[in-house]
Amino acid sequence: MKKSELNSYIKENIINILSEDAHDDVDDRDAVKAASAARGKSKKYDLALKGFKEVEKRMKSLARDYSQADEVKKEEIKNQLRKLTSQKAELKALVDKFADDLI
């Protein structure tokens, strides 16, 4: 191999290596940006999940009270459970939405 061919070969390899490093830096910046954006999403997910669990806990408590209540009290508990069921469905939808955003 001639000296000029060797020089051009080395030059091409250096350019290729440097361009690959620049591409990796772009990937690293993109990963950091995505991680920063996801940080707020996990907090929203945690809050929605906490609310969902609280509603679920309240519903279980009301179900225990229902079995020991008289007829008038049972109607009140049914109404409360209906409201909590709709809240639970809304919170479940939020939890699912935020879980999908995290992935």
C-alpha positions in Angstrom: 0.0 0.0 0.0 1.3 3.4 -0.9 1.8 6.1 1.6 -0.9 8.3 0.1 -3.4 5.4 0.2 -2.5 4.7 3.8 -3.0 8.3 4.7 -6.5 8.4 3.0 -7.4 5.1 4.7 -6.4 6.4 8.1 -8.2 9.7 7.5 -11.4 7.9 6.5 -11.3 5.6 9.6 -10.8 8.6 11.9 -13.8 10.4 10.3 -16.0 7.3 10.6 -15.0 6.9 14.3 -15.6 10.5 15.1 -19.0 10.6 13.3 -20.1 7.5 15.3 -19.1 9.2 18.6 -21.1 12.2 17.6 -24.1 10.0 16.9 -23.8 8.3 20.3 -23.8 11.8 21.9 -27.0 12.6 20.2 -28.5 9.3 21.5 -27.3 10.1 25.0 -28.9 13.5 24.9 -32.2 12.1 23.6 -32.2 9.5 26.4 -31.6 12.2 29.1 -34.4 14.3 27.6 -36.8 11.3 27.6 -35.9 10.5 31.2 -36.5 14.1 32.3 -39.9 14.1 30.6 -40.9 10.8 32.2 -40.1 12.1 35.7 -43.3 14.1 35.9 -45.3 11.3 34.5 -44.4 8.8 37.2 -45.5 11.3 39.8 -48.9 11.6 38.1 -49.1 7.8 37.9 -48.3 7.5 41.6 -50.9 10.0 42.6 -53.6 8.4 40.5 -52.7 4.9 41.8 -52.9 6.2 45.4 -56.3 7.7 44.8 -57.5 4.5 43.2 -56.3 2.4 46.1 -58.0 4.8 48.6 -61.3 4.5 46.8 -61.0 0.8 46.7 -60.3 0.6 50.4 -63.3 2.8 51.1 -65.5 0.6 49.0 -64.4 -2.5 50.9 -65.1 -0.8 54.2 -68.6 0.1 53.0 -69.2 -3.4 51.8 -68.5 -4.7 55.4 -70.8 -2.1 56.8 -73.5 -3.0 54.4 -73.7 -6.6 55.6 -74.5 -5.3 59.2 -76.8 -2.4 58.3 -80.5 -2.1 58.4 -82.6 -1.4 55.3 -82.4 2.4 55.5 -78.7 2.4 56.0 -78.2 -0.1 53.2 -79.7 2.3 50.7 -77.3 5.1 51.9 -74.4 2.7 51.5 -75.6 1.6 48.0 -75.7 5.3 46.9 -72.2 5.9 48.3 -70.9 2.8 46.5 -72.4 3.9 43.2 -70.6 7.2 43.5 -67.4 5.5 44.4 -67.7 3.0 41.6 -67.7 5.9 39.0 -64.8 7.5 40.8 -62.9 4.2 40.8 -63.6 3.8 37.0 -62.2 7.3 36.3 -59.1 6.7 38.4 -58.6 3.3 36.8 -58.6 4.9 33.4 -56.1 7.5 34.6 -53.8 4.8 36.1 -53.9 2.9 32.8 -53.2 6.1 30.8 -50.2 7.1 32.9 -48.9 3.5 33.0 -48.9 3.5 29.2 -47.1 6.8 29.1 -44.4 5.5 31.3 -43.6 2.6 29.0 
